[in-house]
């Protein structure tokens, strides 16, 4: 059974930083491209960042480029999202997602991901 468990969310002031973690189990993590998505109140879930199974290829939505970094540690079966210079508009529930093993790259399409975590709340407010 595949499980993705996010952690690291919380309340942070504008301009602050948070690091989200996603611990994966039950899948061949080193062969799974991963992604982060988010859903703000009253809005649809949207793509944030994706990473290939080696970590050599990353992809970001325009609104987070230069502020967020996605990276992974295959030895720990974990993927991370380092979020800097946070803005109130980054407030959302953040979800970790995994593609089934065999697809090298992550994508921005939710339909390409087979497994999802339960999400972690990030609130950016003064």
WOLINBEL-V7889 format. One record per residue. N is the residue number from 0. RES is the residue in one small letter. SS is DSSP state (helix for helix, strand for strand, loop for the rest). Layout:
N | RES | SS
N | RES | SS
//
This chain:
0 | x | loop
1 | x | loop
2 | x | strand
3 | x | strand
4 | x | strand
5 | x | strand
6 | x | strand
7 | x | loop
8 | x | loop
9 | x | strand
10 | x | strand
11 | x | strand
12 | x | loop
13 | x | loop
14 | x | loop
15 | x | loop
16 | x | loop
17 | x | strand
18 | x | strand
19 | x | strand
20 | x | strand
21 | x | strand
22 | x | strand
23 | x | strand
24 | x | strand
25 | x | loop
26 | x | loop
27 | x | loop
28 | x | helix
29 | x | helix
30 | x | helix
31 | x | loop
32 | x | loop
33 | x | strand
34 | x | strand
35 | x | strand
36 | x | strand
37 | x | strand
38 | x | strand
39 | x | loop
40 | x | loop
41 | x | loop
42 | x | loop
43 | x | loop
44 | x | loop
45 | x | strand
46 | x | strand
47 | x | strand
48 | x | strand
49 | x | strand
50 | x | strand
51 | x | loop
52 | x | loop
53 | x | loop
54 | x | loop
55 | x | loop
56 | x | loop
57 | x | strand
58 | x | strand
59 | x | strand
60 | x | loop
61 | x | helix
62 | x | helix
63 | x | helix
64 | x | loop
65 | x | loop
66 | x | loop
67 | x | strand
68 | x | strand
69 | x | strand
70 | x | strand
71 | x | strand
72 | x | strand
73 | x | loop
74 | x | loop
75 | x | loop
76 | x | loop
77 | x | strand
78 | x | strand
79 | x | strand
80 | x | strand
81 | x | strand
82 | x | strand
83 | x | loop
84 | x | loop
85 | x | loop
86 | x | loop
87 | x | helix
88 | x | helix
89 | x | helix
90 | x | loop
91 | x | strand
92 | x | strand
93 | x | strand
94 | x | strand
95 | x | strand
96 | x | strand
97 | x | strand
98 | x | loop
99 | x | loop
100 | x | loop
101 | x | loop
102 | x | loop
103 | x | loop
104 | x | loop
105 | x | loop
106 | x | loop
107 | x | loop
108 | x | loop
109 | x | helix
110 | x | helix
111 | x | helix
112 | x | loop
113 | x | loop
114 | x | strand
115 | x | strand
116 | x | loop
117 | x | loop
118 | x | loop
119 | x | strand
120 | x | strand
121 | x | strand
122 | x | strand
123 | x | strand
124 | x | loop
125 | x | loop
//
